[in-house]
Amino acid sequence: MSEQGARGLLRLVDELTEAAARCGLEVRREKILREVGYRARGGACRLHEKDLLILDRDQPPADQLEILAEALRDRDLESLYLSPAARRLLHTGPEQG
C-alpha cells in the first residue's frame, strides 16, 4: 500500500473513532494479548452500563476500520457529518470501500 493510501486509512480510523465517541461509545485503544490457539480482535461490548469499543492498538488500520464499521453500521449516524469515504465504508464494508 502506498504512503498516501496508508494516511487515508489512518484518517478514516480517526474519523470513525470520533463518530463512535459522538454516538456514545467509549473508544479504547488497548494492547490485546494473544495466546496460542485463539484470535482476539476487539469490538463493541457493554461493561458496567457503558458502551465500549475496544480497538487493538497493534492491529493494522484496515483491521481497525473493519471493527469500527461493524460497531457503527447499525447506529443512527444521519445527524453526524461523515466524509463520503466514511459513509461509503459503512454502507459497503471495508473490502469494497
C-alpha positions in Angstrom: 0.0 0.0 0.0 1.3 3.5 -0.8 2.1 6.0 1.9 -0.8 8.2 0.7 -3.2 5.2 1.0 -1.9 4.4 4.5 -2.5 8.0 5.5 -6.0 7.8 4.1 -6.8 4.8 6.2 -5.5 6.5 9.3 -7.7 9.5 8.6 -10.7 7.2 8.2 -9.8 5.4 11.5 -9.7 8.8 13.3 -12.9 10.0 11.7 -14.8 6.8 12.6 -13.3 6.8 16.1 -14.7 10.4 16.6 -18.0 9.3 15.2 -18.2 6.4 17.6 -17.5 8.7 20.5 -20.2 11.1 19.4 -22.6 8.1 19.2 -22.0 7.4 22.9 -19.3 4.7 22.6 -16.3 5.0 24.7 -13.4 4.1 22.4 -10.4 2.5 24.0 -7.1 1.6 22.3 -5.7 -1.4 24.2 -2.9 -3.9 23.7 -4.9 -7.1 23.3 -2.8 -10.0 24.5 -2.8 -13.1 22.3 -2.4 -16.7 23.3 -1.7 -19.7 21.1 -5.0 -21.1 19.8 -7.3 -18.1 19.5 -7.5 -14.8 17.7 -8.7 -11.7 19.7 -9.6 -8.7 17.6 -11.5 -6.2 19.7 -15.0 -4.9 19.1 -18.0 -3.4 20.8 -19.2 -4.5 24.3 -21.1 -3.3 27.3 -19.3 -3.1 30.7 -20.8 -1.6 33.9 -23.6 0.3 32.0 -21.0 1.7 29.5 -20.9 1.0 25.8 -17.3 0.4 24.9 -15.5 -0.1 21.7 -12.1 -1.8 22.1 -9.5 -1.4 19.3 -6.3 -3.3 19.4 -3.6 -0.6 19.1 -1.3 -3.1 17.4 -3.7 -4.0 14.6 -3.2 -2.5 11.1 -5.5 0.4 10.3 -7.5 -1.7 7.8 -8.4 -4.1 10.6 -9.3 -1.3 13.0 -11.6 0.1 10.3 -13.4 -3.2 10.0 -14.1 -3.2 13.7 -15.2 0.4 13.7 -17.5 -0.1 10.8 -19.1 -3.2 12.4 -19.8 -1.2 15.6 -21.2 1.8 13.7 -23.2 0.2 10.9 -26.4 -0.3 13.0 -26.3 3.1 14.7 -28.2 6.2 13.7 -25.5 8.4 12.0 -27.7 10.7 10.0 -27.2 13.7 12.2 -23.4 13.3 12.1 -21.2 14.7 9.3 -19.1 11.9 7.8 -17.0 12.2 4.8 -18.2 10.4 1.6 -15.4 7.8 2.1 -16.5 7.1 5.6 -20.2 6.7 4.6 -19.2 4.5 1.7 -17.2 2.3 4.0 -20.2 2.0 6.4 -22.6 1.1 3.6 -20.4 -1.3 1.6 -17.8 -2.8 4.1 -14.1 -2.4 4.1 -13.4 -4.9 1.3 -15.2 -2.8 -1.2 -14.7 0.7 0.5 
